[in-house]
């Protein structure tokens, strides 16, 4: 089945304006991150990528809703620290203070979730059928995994890395039965990656498969609003285990439902954009993409 057919199955005409957009965005983010102090101009970035400045600006802004320079400002360490400060300014409000994009409607992803029982988790997927499919997304190719009870997994594959991505996810539930079924997973992909379909009236069903501790951490992540951030120590306090920051960090790293369970909104103690299972560049991309939605 072609990529276009996958998109049609989602019930929407598009997920990302161009399949190559995220690769361009990824390279721009990496370049800005590495050369942040030198603040490379749009012309310099475009020359390095072999594109015209005008086209690069259009592509990036169409994808993020922000210019490359404004995007970087939205996810710098200083901004991350402000997110964690006493004022707890929403991401969009902070962007306005920086002279970035204007106000608009921001929608968060309303999720209804349930957790599998400890016995089901210990069975490591035995008796469980997981359907999966690969779909285009604003953050590269997404692997969507579902059970009859809802979305169970969401991961991202780098170019040519579909098998590695699948193996990484499947080893979490090695005894499950896996069936490739993009017709079943496409509606979930459409719900997740189209902000206009984020609605409390039609919540996204999610099933959490993990240990009791992991599930408590993931449930805490679900309570972080779009445009806010918390530290691992904040989460540890919230779940009643204030000395477990390191264990919390490990549980965040094992979150199987990227983006929907927003582990990208969990930061280091100093506000640093710490590591991310699917790559720090992708974490920056998610935070910046959320900053531009409105």
C-alpha positions as CSV (number, residue, x, y, z in Angstrom):
1,X,0.0,0.0,0.0
2,X,1.3,3.4,-1.0
3,X,1.9,6.3,1.4
4,X,-0.9,8.2,-0.2
5,X,-3.3,5.3,0.4
6,X,-2.2,5.2,4.1
7,X,-3.1,8.9,4.3
8,X,-6.5,8.4,2.7
9,X,-7.3,5.6,5.2
10,X,-6.8,8.1,8.0
11,X,-9.9,10.0,7.0
12,X,-7.9,13.2,6.4
13,X,-6.4,14.6,3.3
14,X,-2.9,15.2,4.8
15,X,-0.8,14.7,7.8
16,X,2.4,16.5,6.9
17,X,2.5,18.8,3.9
18,X,5.3,17.0,2.3
19,X,7.0,13.7,3.1
20,X,10.4,15.3,3.0
21,X,9.5,18.2,5.3
22,X,10.5,16.6,8.5
23,X,13.9,15.6,7.2
24,X,14.5,19.3,6.2
25,X,13.3,20.4,9.6
26,X,15.4,17.9,11.4
27,X,18.6,19.1,9.6
28,X,17.7,22.7,10.4
29,X,17.2,22.0,14.1
30,X,20.4,20.1,14.3
31,X,22.3,22.9,12.6
32,X,20.8,25.6,14.8
33,X,21.4,23.5,17.9
34,X,25.1,22.9,17.1
35,X,25.7,26.4,15.9
36,X,23.4,28.2,18.3
37,X,26.1,30.7,19.5
38,X,26.9,31.8,16.0
39,X,23.2,32.2,15.2
40,X,23.6,31.2,11.5
41,X,21.4,33.3,9.2
42,X,18.6,31.8,7.0
43,X,20.9,32.3,4.0
44,X,23.7,30.4,5.6
45,X,21.4,27.5,6.6
46,X,19.9,27.4,3.1
47,X,23.3,27.3,1.5
48,X,24.4,24.4,3.6
49,X,21.2,22.5,2.8
50,X,21.4,23.3,-0.9
51,X,18.1,25.1,-0.9
52,X,16.9,28.6,-1.6
53,X,16.3,30.8,1.5
54,X,12.7,31.5,0.4
55,X,11.8,27.9,-0.1
56,X,13.5,26.9,3.2
57,X,11.6,29.6,5.1
58,X,8.3,28.5,3.6
59,X,8.9,24.8,4.3
60,X,9.9,25.3,7.9
61,X,7.2,27.8,8.7
62,X,4.6,25.7,7.1
63,X,5.7,22.8,9.3
64,X,6.2,24.5,12.6
65,X,4.2,27.7,12.4
66,X,7.4,29.5,13.3
67,X,10.4,30.7,11.5
68,X,13.7,28.8,12.1
69,X,15.0,31.5,14.3
70,X,11.8,31.9,16.3
71,X,11.6,28.1,16.6
72,X,15.0,27.9,18.2
73,X,14.1,30.6,20.6
74,X,11.0,28.7,21.6
75,X,13.1,25.7,22.7
76,X,16.3,27.2,24.1
77,X,17.6,26.3,27.5
78,X,16.6,29.8,28.8
79,X,13.1,29.2,27.6
80,X,12.9,25.8,29.2
81,X,14.0,27.3,32.5
82,X,11.2,29.8,32.2
83,X,8.7,27.0,31.7
84,X,9.9,25.7,35.0
85,X,9.9,29.0,36.8
86,X,7.4,30.4,39.3
87,X,5.4,32.1,36.6
88,X,4.8,28.9,34.7
89,X,4.1,30.9,31.6
90,X,2.3,28.9,28.8
91,X,4.6,28.3,25.8
92,X,2.5,30.5,23.5
93,X,2.5,33.4,26.1
94,X,6.3,33.1,26.3
95,X,6.5,33.2,22.5
96,X,4.5,36.4,22.4
97,X,6.9,38.0,24.9
98,X,9.7,37.1,22.6
99,X,7.9,38.7,19.7
100,X,7.1,35.4,18.0
101,X,3.9,34.1,16.4
102,X,0.6,35.7,17.4
103,X,-2.1,34.2,19.6
104,X,-4.5,31.6,18.4
105,X,-6.4,28.6,19.6
106,X,-4.2,26.0,21.3
107,X,-5.7,22.6,21.7
108,X,-4.3,19.9,23.9
109,X,-4.7,16.2,23.2
110,X,-7.5,14.9,25.4
111,X,-6.8,11.3,26.4
112,X,-8.8,8.7,28.3
113,X,-6.6,5.9,29.5
114,X,-6.6,2.7,31.3
115,X,-3.8,0.4,32.6
116,X,-3.5,-3.3,32.1
117,X,-3.4,-5.3,35.3
118,X,-0.1,-6.3,37.0
119,X,-0.8,-9.9,35.9
120,X,-1.3,-8.9,32.3
121,X,1.9,-6.9,32.4
122,X,3.9,-9.7,33.9
123,X,2.7,-12.0,31.1
124,X,4.7,-9.7,28.8
125,X,2.0,-9.6,26.2
126,X,0.9,-13.2,26.3
127,X,-2.6,-13.6,24.8
128,X,-2.5,-10.0,23.5
129,X,-2.9,-9.1,19.8
130,X,-1.1,-5.9,18.8
131,X,-1.9,-4.4,15.4
132,X,0.6,-2.0,14.0
133,X,1.3,0.2,11.0
134,X,3.7,2.9,9.8
135,X,2.2,6.3,9.0
136,X,3.6,9.7,8.0
137,X,3.7,12.3,10.8
138,X,5.1,15.8,11.5
139,X,8.0,14.1,13.2
140,X,9.0,11.5,10.6
141,X,7.6,8.0,10.0
142,X,5.5,6.9,13.0
143,X,5.0,3.4,14.2
144,X,1.4,3.1,15.6
145,X,0.5,0.1,17.7
146,X,-3.0,-0.7,19.0
147,X,-4.9,-3.3,21.0
148,X,-8.7,-3.8,21.1
149,X,-8.6,-1.5,24.1
150,X,-6.8,1.5,22.5
151,X,-3.5,3.0,21.5
152,X,-0.6,1.0,23.1
153,X,2.5,2.2,21.3
154,X,3.7,5.1,19.3
155,X,7.3,5.3,18.2
156,X,9.3,7.0,15.4
157,X,11.6,5.5,12.8
158,X,14.6,7.2,11.3
159,X,15.0,6.8,7.5
160,X,15.4,3.1,6.8
161,X,15.0,2.2,10.4
162,X,11.5,0.6,10.4
163,X,12.8,-2.8,11.5
164,X,14.9,-1.4,14.3
165,X,12.0,0.7,15.5
166,X,9.6,-2.3,15.5
167,X,12.1,-4.5,17.3
168,X,12.6,-1.9,20.0
169,X,8.9,-1.7,20.6
170,X,8.1,-5.4,20.3
171,X,10.7,-6.4,22.9
172,X,8.6,-4.6,25.5
173,X,5.9,-7.2,25.0
174,X,7.7,-10.2,23.5
175,X,4.9,-12.7,24.0
176,X,2.3,-10.7,22.1
177,X,1.0,-11.6,18.7
178,X,1.8,-8.9,16.1
179,X,-0.3,-8.2,13.0
180,X,0.5,-5.5,10.5
181,X,-2.8,-3.7,9.9
182,X,-2.5,-0.1,8.7
183,X,-6.3,0.1,8.1
184,X,-6.8,-0.4,11.8
185,X,-4.0,2.0,12.9
186,X,-4.6,4.8,10.4
187,X,-7.5,6.4,12.4
188,X,-5.3,6.6,15.4
189,X,-2.5,8.3,13.5
190,X,-5.0,10.8,12.1
191,X,-6.3,11.6,15.6
192,X,-2.9,12.0,17.1
193,X,-1.3,14.2,14.5
194,X,-4.2,16.5,13.5
195,X,-4.6,19.2,16.2
196,X,-8.1,20.0,14.8
197,X,-9.2,16.6,15.9
198,X,-8.0,16.9,19.6
199,X,-11.3,17.0,21.4
200,X,-12.6,16.3,24.9
201,X,-15.9,15.2,23.2
202,X,-14.0,12.5,21.3
203,X,-11.2,11.4,23.6
204,X,-8.3,9.2,22.3
205,X,-8.3,5.8,24.0
206,X,-4.9,4.8,25.4
207,X,-3.9,1.6,27.2
208,X,-0.8,1.7,29.4
209,X,1.2,-1.5,29.6
210,X,3.9,-1.4,32.2
211,X,4.8,-1.9,35.9
212,X,2.8,-0.1,38.6
213,X,5.6,2.4,39.0
214,X,5.9,3.1,35.3
215,X,2.2,3.6,34.9
216,X,2.1,6.1,37.8
217,X,4.9,8.0,36.1
218,X,3.1,7.9,32.7
219,X,-0.2,9.0,34.2
220,X,1.7,12.0,35.7
221,X,3.0,12.8,32.3
222,X,-0.5,12.9,30.9
223,X,-1.3,15.7,33.3
224,X,1.3,18.1,31.9
225,X,-0.6,20.6,29.7
226,X,0.6,21.5,26.3
227,X,3.0,24.5,26.7
228,X,4.1,23.5,30.2
229,X,7.1,21.4,31.4
230,X,8.1,19.6,34.6
231,X,11.2,18.0,36.0
232,X,11.8,14.4,36.9
233,X,11.9,15.5,40.6
234,X,8.5,17.2,40.1
235,X,7.1,13.9,39.0
236,X,8.8,12.0,41.8
237,X,7.2,14.4,44.3
238,X,3.8,14.1,42.6
239,X,3.7,10.3,42.8
240,X,4.8,10.3,46.4
241,X,8.4,9.1,46.0
242,X,10.5,12.3,46.3
243,X,13.8,10.4,46.3
244,X,13.1,8.5,43.1
245,X,14.0,11.0,40.5
246,X,16.5,8.7,38.8
247,X,13.9,5.9,38.6
248,X,11.4,8.4,37.3
249,X,13.8,9.3,34.6
250,X,14.2,5.7,33.6
251,X,10.4,5.2,33.5
252,X,10.0,8.4,31.4
253,X,12.6,6.9,29.0
254,X,10.5,3.7,28.8
255,X,7.3,5.5,27.9
256,X,5.9,3.4,24.9
257,X,3.5,6.1,23.7
258,X,5.6,9.0,22.5
259,X,4.0,12.4,22.0
260,X,0.6,11.3,23.3
261,X,2.0,10.6,26.7
262,X,4.2,13.7,26.6
263,X,7.5,12.6,27.9
264,X,9.0,15.3,25.7
265,X,7.7,17.8,28.3
266,X,9.8,16.3,31.1
267,X,13.1,18.2,31.5
268,X,16.2,17.9,33.6
269,X,16.5,19.6,37.0
270,X,18.1,22.8,35.5
271,X,15.5,23.0,32.7
272,X,17.9,21.3,30.2
273,X,16.3,19.4,27.3
274,X,17.7,16.1,28.4
275,X,17.9,12.9,26.4
276,X,14.9,11.4,24.6
277,X,14.4,7.8,23.5
278,X,13.6,8.9,19.9
279,X,16.4,11.5,19.7
280,X,16.9,15.0,21.3
281,X,16.4,16.6,17.9
282,X,12.9,15.1,17.7
283,X,12.2,16.3,21.3
284,X,13.1,19.8,20.2
285,X,10.9,19.4,17.2
286,X,7.9,18.4,19.3
287,X,8.3,21.3,21.7
288,X,8.7,23.8,18.8
289,X,5.9,22.3,16.8
290,X,3.6,22.7,19.8
291,X,4.8,26.3,20.2
292,X,3.6,27.0,16.7
293,X,0.2,25.4,16.9
294,X,-2.5,28.0,17.3
